[in-house]
Amino acid sequence: MPLDLEYVRSQFPQCADYPEVVFCSNAGGSFVAAPVIELLNHYNTHTRVQPYSPFTPSREAGEAMDKARANWAAALNVEAKELTLGPSTSANSYVMAQALGQDWGPRDEIIICQQDHEANIGAWARKAEEQGATVCEWAVDPATGLLDPEDLYRLLNDNTRWVFFTHCSNLMGTVNPVAEITRQIHARSPARVCVDAVSYAPHHIPDVKALGVDMYMFSLYKVYGPHQGLLYVRAELSEELAGQGHYFNRDDPAKRYNPAGPQHGQIAACQGVLDYLEALHVRHGGSTADDGARRSAALYDLITQQERALAEPLLDFLDSSGKVQLLGKTHCRDGDRAPTIAFRPVAHSSAAVAAALQADGIGTENGDFYAPRALEAMDIDPADGVVRISLLHYNSLQEVERILAALDRAL
Ligand SMILES: Cc1ncc(COP(=O)(O)O)c(C=O)c1O
């Protein structure tokens, strides 16, 4: 069944706001789904008091927060006590670096991945350096920006404590086979695995237990939700780690790794993302009685089909133009490419092409997108960086046509 785009766009009020602009900077932050806006509004209008006391608005506030946590845990197939909802992924990784790195020493090694956003590199590398541990790097292919898992496996040894890598780069757009790579890491070394899914989750909410990872992180403000970073820490791992909030909150899973303290209304509103996905499923023939796996598979097919239809003409155009260096795979045929499309123009600066596109009504940007290490490895100056067009399922083919025409003029 094709995606009912009219329905989808009716669920994102911002789609109707600026018809003169094609918004294609979704990897920086998505539009917000209507149920999220309603829940945030309801929280602030009716239940904005200190939550979790027995009197009426306070109890309701706490219940709304607990509901969001419990349902996000169910959607990811993890336990609610394994979830932290913190201010952002960058804040979550910074906090977790303090928790994980306390006992790293000169014999220990960690592996970071050149394809990552700095949020899944810098905090771990700094902590390792502080502790005298060794930082190894899983490098990208300098021509494509893609990763070869064999390069990673060669870095593993008995001293490897952690491997940090990305589910989907915010520049290459290619989905890395997380379950297989994680299985290999665990089979070949004692290392644990942390995956940054910030650029993956907007396209699919995965079964995190099935991935086998030890930590998993993404940002809900890129998944149509409020500004929150969602962090999964496997329960057995969590028991070994020191809490990072107030000492008396050590056993409270909602506060254990959140020294900022839970952001009450934002957390309650996280439920709205799941409400939107459930409504989308029902709208396309699903039932509210379907189990999580069935709903997730149906939504995956629905969303991927639309996103592939959006990405294909853009990739074909850019790949055949001879005017750009395209990052990542040049096609979606393998079923592992998100519609996050970055390129370096050959004859112009990225800044000039981005400016021309913006003047032509295309809401895009240029830069390093906080992944300068990947660009440097590809011999691209991070200061000018690349132009990035990042789409989500609410974008339309008509918008893609406008982007293509503007690209033709700008290049
Ligand atoms: C792939 C990726 N990882 C991590 C982050 C950091 O997320 P946050 O803004 O929640 O700190 C971003 C943000 O752009 C990102 O694109």
The ligand as an SDF file (V2000), in Angstrom:
LIG
                    3D

 16 16  0  0  0  0  0  0  0  0999 V2000
   24.4940   11.2510   13.6080 C   0  0  0  0  0  0  0  0  0  0  0  0
   24.3790   12.1760   14.7830 C   0  0  0  0  0  0  0  0  0  0  0  0
   24.8020   11.7600   15.9760 N   0  0  0  0  0  0  0  0  0  0  0  0
   24.6860   12.5250   17.0730 C   0  0  0  0  0  0  0  0  0  0  0  0
   24.1480   13.7850   17.0060 C   0  0  0  0  0  0  0  0  0  0  0  0
   24.0470   14.6130   18.2490 C   0  0  0  0  0  0  0  0  0  0  0  0
   22.7310   14.6710   18.6920 O   0  0  0  0  0  0  0  0  0  0  0  0
   22.2650   15.7850   19.7050 P   0  0  0  0  0  0  0  0  0  0  0  0
   22.0260   17.0230   18.9150 O   0  0  0  0  0  0  0  0  0  0  0  0
   21.0210   15.2270   20.3160 O   0  0  0  0  0  0  0  0  0  0  0  0
   23.3480   15.9780   20.6990 O   0  0  0  0  0  0  0  0  0  0  0  0
   23.6920   14.2790   15.7800 C   0  0  0  0  0  0  0  0  0  0  0  0
   23.1240   15.6340   15.6650 C   0  0  0  0  0  0  0  0  0  0  0  0
   23.1130   16.2420   14.6440 O   0  0  0  0  0  0  0  0  0  0  0  0
   23.8180   13.4380   14.6330 C   0  0  0  0  0  0  0  0  0  0  0  0
   23.4100   13.8460   13.4150 O   0  0  0  0  0  0  0  0  0  0  0  0
  1  2  1  0
  2  3  1  0
  2 15  2  0
  3  4  2  0
  4  5  1  0
  5  6  1  0
  5 12  2  0
  6  7  1  0
  7  8  1  0
  8  9  2  0
  8 10  1  0
  8 11  1  0
 12 13  1  0
 12 15  1  0
 13 14  2  0
 15 16  1  0
M  END
$$$$
